[in-house]
């Protein structure tokens, strides 16, 4: 889903992140980010950021798509 929020379509990576923009353009919930990252890597997909636990209580990884959008695949750590 897309929502018109009054700004031009532009990947967040190209915006000034000090103005409250999120670090990802899309967050996709996955049960097992480690297995998905391994599958992507086996198909020669380069991860923008490897699987890791971050300070937000999430575990996941990032991909950079061909249009410059950062996609996050992960879930909350339990």
Secondary structure, DSSP 4 states (H G I P E B T S, - for coil): -----SS----GGGS-GGGS--S-SEEEE-S-HHHHHHHHHHTTPPPSEEEEE-TTSEEEEEEE-TTS-EEEEEEE--
